[in-house]
Structure formats: C-alpha cells, structure tokens
Amino acid sequence: MLQKTANRKQKTALVAVLLFLLFAPGLGAAPDPVAEADGLLSSPTLDLPQALRALDLYAGVLARAEPLQAPLLIRLARTCFVVGELTGPGQRQKYYKKGRAYAEMLLKEQPSRVEGHYWLALHLCGLADTGGAMQGRRLLPRIMAELERARSLDESYDQAGSHRVLGRIYFEAPAWPLSVGDLQKSLAHLSRAVTLAPENSTNHLYLAETLLRLHRETQARQELERVLTSSRHALPPQGLEDDRREARRLLQKTVDLHERP
C-alpha cells in the first residue's frame, strides 16, 4: 500500500514538471531565430552589432534549409546591405559582395521576384561606390537594367525604391555623353517615388535636391518641409533623423540665398 502511494506521488510530480515545462514563460518552445532577427532589424535604435547578429541568425537558418527558401534569401540580401551601410569603409565591400551573392541565389531560384533584381542592383551600387570610378562605370549598365526590371515588376517595393535609386543616379551621374545624368529623368522618377511612398523622407529629400538643381526653389522648399514631417526611412531608422538634418540645412541655405542683396 505504501509503495502504491509513493508511485502515485512520483507520477503526480512528473506530470507537474512536464506541465511546467510546457507552459512556463520562455520554456516548452524553441526560440525562432528568424523572428529574433526580424525583431532586431525593426529596432528603432538599430546598430551594427544588432544587424550583424540578425545576419548570423538568418545565415544559420539558411544553412539548414532544404531546398533554398526565397524569404530567407530576401532577408539576407537586405540585411547585408544594411550592414554595409552601417559598417566602416574598410568592411563595406565585403558585405556588398556577400549580399550580391544572396541576391543572385534568389534570382536563380525565383527569377521573377522583384526583390532579387532590386537588392542585386543596390549591392552593385554599393560595389560601384566602394570600387572607384572605373568600377562604377563598368557596373552602371547592369545597375540600371536591374533597377528597371525591379520597377517593371513592382514599382512600389521598398517604398518606391527603384524610382528613388534611379532618380538619384540620374541626378548624380555626369550628363551625356560622359554618362547617363539627366535632371528631367531624375525629376520624373523622384516625383513618382513621392507619389507611391509619400511617407518616405528620402524620396522627398532627393526630389528637393533635384528641384534645387533645376532652380525651382519654391517647390524644393515644399519638399524639404515634407521631409521634416515624414515618418519612415527605407533602411536604418536613424536615417530618418539624418534626412531631417539635411533638410534643415538646405532650407537654411535657400533662405540665405534668398536674403542676399
């Protein structure tokens, strides 16, 4: 009789332990590395260590994934670009190359996805920026082709990213016959960008700079004012304040020019 009572107590204790493991907070379920990485990247104070941690988490999941999974490759390509933007000059090219590889893997798996063409273009932009003028001229045709392909697939992706980047290239590049620079094309793409994603600060900032170059100061000031009230930035959240700071500087510059005798 005593033995049966002891056995019942042991079983009751075992059940209690199992229930605790199943339902206790933080126990009973394996952590989700993708969700953890997504959370890191959405942090309003995202920094380089957080972005690198997210990159490692995504890469670890990809290494166990069979077959390759497009959502992971998209995350990896995007995160490599974020890391490239946050890291020091000596490390940027490394992450742009890695991100380019992920984007090309994505295109091989699903060639009609806008994300593959878009992130490939952005990593090529990063490589052009870090590789010097010769590298930039060599990569420019491919960059333009990938951005145009992304635009044709989904012009609103990444807050009208293809229009934003195309508009900036047309603004920054030397004019024909040296390169593709064209302020009217810049104006067209950036006007479309602010229509598609009016909450994005960089869309308004880039449009304002193009308008200033075209001597359309009144319209430019309106766009700079909209930068100050915009609520989103395409990549690191700190970029929103950077855009606002630059908008204030340009607004002051236009005031100073207007007040000159």
Secondary structure, DSSP 8 states (H G I E B T S, - for coil): -HHHHHHHHHHHHHHHHHHHHHHSTT-SS---HHHHHHHHHT-TT--HHHHHHHHHHHHHHHHH-SS--HHHHHHHHHHHHHHHHHS-HHHHHHHHHHHHHHHHHHHHH-TT-HHHHHHHHHHHHHHHHHH-HHHHHHHHHHHHHHHHHHHHH-TTHHHHHHHHHHHHHHHHS-BTTTS-B-HHHHHHHHHHHHHH-TTBHHHHHHHHHHHHHTT-HHHHHHHHHHHHH--B-SS-THHHHHHHHHHHHHHHHHHHHHH--
